[in-house]
């Protein structure tokens, strides 16, 4: 089976969850013996860095990228308020990518064209013009839902209106896209239910984020119970929901945690941490920024805090932290898309009081953390194993091809 994977960002270096999710699909397909060609948009946030790719990867995928400057411009964004088009998506459409795809589709034939995210949807008419391949869309999130939730939590009236307009435009695009593709893959069950209810006649399937369990120590009990666990957060800060959540946590939650446990520490890591967070002087908070090895960083700490107030899909760093046996405290939104139980696989807290109560439990009863750690690793090994997910992808491809 021959597949063209069309991506809205370069899969490597894996600086955020989107990159990891894209590369995960590529590796699943390659491991299954598929003939895969990868074409990606390189952007200022995700430039093509040849040093990040192995020679083997570049040869196997015949990787190509096209640079597009997706930097937001206020005037262009304002224009879309009157056209009804989504500025978030239109930024990814460029004549250079049109030329590249035209060249590829004229010279090669594919069975499946696998499009990563709705941001590459503007190229669907071009694909239909030059290819008879089935088009599948991988939906990483319910994109409009992210902006709706951001608007609900925004106090600035101008930003609130902007978020609402973005949400409205993206909702229209999502509905239109489902009418243009031959099938779709959602990353979580809640997302699938939304898209299925929106367009029940379009074939869809849940393809969750997976891991190669061989890259994680899933056997040993890696969590060491302690009376002074170190709290941490790891996530890319060029994603608005992460910034929103961390600012809320530092403002509303961390002072109360320190009142109860003045010796606890909180370490914040990730790419593109804004000055509004770096320049804070919160007690016992360390901002380290980007880390060379995410798994090593997580293993050096005990409890991951993911205080998301908005967002959609699956939080990939939560999956990876659970695979490493880290205890996770997140909100109901943070746990969306994971079939987990509060108090069994991780902890869910939605208010400052609930966060403090969970931290109290972890400190006063550290053995509970060891149980959570073991349950989390078992859950990931069963539900997010690449070996199982790869076969599910191939089965869906074959179903669509018929």
N, C-alpha and C positions, 0 to 999 in steps of 0.2 A: 504494500500500500504506500502510495506516495503522497506526502503531506507538505503543504506550505504553511508555515506558522508565521503569521503577520503580527508584529508586536508594537505596542505604543511606547515602549522604552527598551533600552538594552538590558538583557537579562543579567549581565555581569558588568561591573562588580555588583554583588548582591547587597546593595546598600539599603534596601527597604523590602517590605513584604511583597510588593508587586513584582519586583525583580526575582525574588525567590520563587514566587508562584509560577512565573513564566518559565524559568529555568527548570523547575520541577516537572512541568509538562514535557519539556524537551527531552529531559533525561528519561522519563517514563517511556516516551515513544522510541528513543534510541535503544533502550534496554529491551524493548519488545521487538526489535529488528525492523522497525519502520524506516523508510527512506524519508528523511526530514530535511527540509531547507528552511532556514530561519532568516527573515528579513525584519529589521527593527528600525524604529525611528530613534535617532540619537538627538538628545536635547541638551540645553545648558545644565539641567539637573542630572541628566543621565547621558553623559557623553560616551562616545565609543572609545574605550581604552584598550588597545590591543594587548597590553600587558596583563589584563584581567582574564584573558581567554587562553586556554591551552591550545596548542597546535592541533591536537586531536579533535577538540571541539570545533574549531574553525574548519577543519577538513571534512568532518562528518556532516556538519550542518550546512556547509557551503555558505557560511554566514555573510550577510551583507547589511550595511546600515546606510541610512540617508539622514543627514543632519537637517533638522528643522528648528528654527528659533521659536520656541513656544512661550517666550517671556510675555506675560500679560501686559497689554497696553490699555489704559483707561479709555481712550477715545474709541478704539476698536470694540471694546466691551460695551460702551454706550450705544454704538451703532446697532448692536444685536438686540437691544431693548425694543427697537422699532421694527426689526425684521422677523422676530420670533425664532431665529436660529440660536443654537447654543454656542456661545463664544468659547466655552470650555472645550468643546469638541472641534470647532472650526479651526482652532490654533494648530491642529495636527494635520490639516490638509495642505499639501504643497505640491507644486508642479514637479519638483524633483522626485518626489515619491511616485507621482503619477507616471513619470517617464521610466522610473526603475521598474515598477510593477508591469507596465506595458511591455517592456523589454523581456521580463521574465516570463510573463504569461504567453507571449508570442513564441517563445523558444522552448518552453517546457509545458507538459501536461501534468495535472495533479488529480488525485482522487478526492482529496479533502483540502479545503483552504480553511485553516483554523485561525480565527481572528481573536486576538487577546484584547478584550475590553471594548466598550462602545466608542472609545476615542478613535478607533480605526474604521468606524462605520461609514464615513464619507467615501471610502474606496470601494464599497460594495457594487455600485453601478459599473465601475471600471472592471471589476472582476467578472461580473456577469457578461460584459461585452466581449471579453477575450478568453473566458474559460467556461467549460461545462462542469467544472468540479462542484461538489456540494460545499456549501458555505456553512460553517459552524461558528457560533460566537461564544466565547467564554466570558461570562458575566462575573467580574470580580466582586462587584457590589451591586446593591440597588443604589445607583449613583444619586438619584434625586433625593433619596431618603437622607443621605448624608447632609445635603444642603438644607433640607427641611429641619433637621434636628439642630443644625448650627443656627438657623434663624430663630428657633424657639429659645435658644439660650443666649442670644445676642441682645444687648441692651442699647447699642447705638442704632438709632432709627434708620440711618442711611445704609449701614451694613446689613441690618435686618431685612430691608427691602431688597438689597442686592442678592442676598442669600435666597430669598423667596422667589425672585425672578429666575435665578439659576435653577432652583428646584423645579419650577414650572416648565422651563425649557427642556431640562433633562428628562422629565417625566414623558413629555411628548416624544422625544427622541427614542427613549427606551421602547415605547409602544410601537413606533414606526419600525424600529430595527427588527422586532419580533416578526413583523410581516414580511421582511426582506430576506431572512435567513432560512436555511433548511432545518436547523436545529440549534439548540443552545445547551451550554453546560453552566449550571450555577454552582457556586462554591459552598453553599449551605442549604439545608432543608428549608428554612424560612424564606430565603431568597427564591428558591424553586417554587414554593407555594405562591408567592406573589406573582412571578412571571407566568406560572401556569394559570392562575386565575385571570390574568390579564389577557392571555392568548392561549386558551386551552387546546387548540388544534395544532399548535407547533410542538414538535417533539422536543423534550427536554430531559435532562438527567442531572443528578447531583454528583459532582466530582469534587470532593473536598481536597483541601491542601494535604499533601502527604509528605512523609519523610522517608529517607533511606535508613531503616533501623540499624543497618550496619555501621552508620556514622555516629550512633549514640550508644552509650553504655546502658542497655536496658535491663541488665541482669542484677548488677550490684546495687545495694541500697546506698545511693550517693548522698542522700540528705542526712546531715549530721544535726541532731536535735541540740539546741542551745538556748540558754536563758537570755541571750542578747543577739537575736537574729538580725542580720543586716538587710534592710529593705532596698530595693532597687527598681528602676524602670529602664527599659531598653527599647527604643523605637525612633524611627526617623521623624525629625521635627519639621520637615517640610510638608507634613500632612496636618491640616488645621485641627482635626479632632484630637490629635495627640497634644498639641500645644494647649488647646482649650482645657483638656482633662488635667494636665500637669499643673497649669496655673490654678485651677480650682482646687486640686489636691494640696498645693503648697499654701494657698490662702485659707482654705476652710477646714482641712483635715490635719495636716502636719502639726500645727500648733497644739491641737488637742492630744495627738499621739505623744508629743514631747512632754506635755504636762503629766501624762500618766507614766511615761517611760523616758526620762530625760537622757538616758545613755544610748538610745537607739540612733542609728544613722540611716540616711537615705542617699543613694548614689544614682545620679541621672546620667545616662549614656545614650548616644545616638547621633546621627548626622544632622547638621544644619540647626543646631540649637540656637534659638534667637537670643539677641542681647537682652530682651525683656526677662528672660529666664536666667541667662548667664550672669547678669549683673545684680541679681538678688543677693541678699545677705541672710538667707534663712539659716537658722542654727542647725548644725549637724547635717547639712546638705552639701554634697560634693557634686559638682558638675564636671564630668570627664570628657564629654563630647564623643566623637567617633572612637570605637575600639577596634583593634586589629583582629580580634577573634571573639565573635559574639558568644559562642559556646563557653569559651574559657572565662569570659567575663561573668556569665550567668553562674558558672560553677563556683566562682569566688564569692558569691552572695547567696542569701537564703530565701528571701521572699520577694517575688516579683509583684509590683503594684501596677495595675493597668486601669486607671480611673477614667474610662471613656464615658463621655456624656452624649456623644453623637458618633456616627459611623455606620457601617454596614458590612456584611460579609463575615469573614473569619479573621481573627487577629493571629497572624502567623507566628509572631513571637510568643504568644501564649502556648501554641502547640509545641514549639521548640523547647520552651521552658519546662512544660510538663514532661516532655520526652527525657529531659535531663533530671527529672525528679525534683524540680524546684516547686515550692508552694506558690500558688498564684492567688492574689486577691484582686478581683475585678468587679465591675458593675454588671448589671443585667445586660446592658448593651454590649459590653466587652465580651460577655459569654455567649452572645448570640451566634448561632451557627454551629455550636458545639453541643453534642448530646450528653451534657455533663450534669451531675447532681451537686448542688451546693452542700458543702460539708463532707463530700465524699471524694470528689476529684479536684476540687478547688474551693475557694470561698467567694461568695458574692456579697458585695456591700454597695449600697446606693446612697447612703447619707454619711456625713461625718461621724455620727454616733455609731453607725454600723461598722465603719472602718475601724474605729477605736476598739469596738467590742471584739472584732476578729483578731486584731493585733494583740489585745489582752489575752485571748485564748491561745494564740501561738506562743506567747511568752510564758504564760503560766502553765501550759500543758504541752510542752514541746514534743511529747510522744505522738500527739495528734498529727503534728506536721510530718512525722515519719510515715504514718498511715496514709495521709493525703498523698505524699510523694510516691509511695508504692502504687496506690490506686491510679494516680495520674499516668505513670509510666505504662501500666497495663492497658489503660484506656487508649493511649496513643498507639501502642503496638498492635492493637486489634482494629482500631477505627481509622488510622491515618498511616497505614503501611503502603508504601509505593508499589510493592509487589501486587497487592490486591487492586489498587487504584488503576494501575497501568492496564490490567485486563478489562476493567470496567470501561476505560476510555476506548479501547480497541473494539469492544462489543458494541458500543454506541456508534462508532464510526461505521462499522459493518451494517448496523441496522439502518443508518441513514443512506448508505450507498445502496442497500437493498439487494 
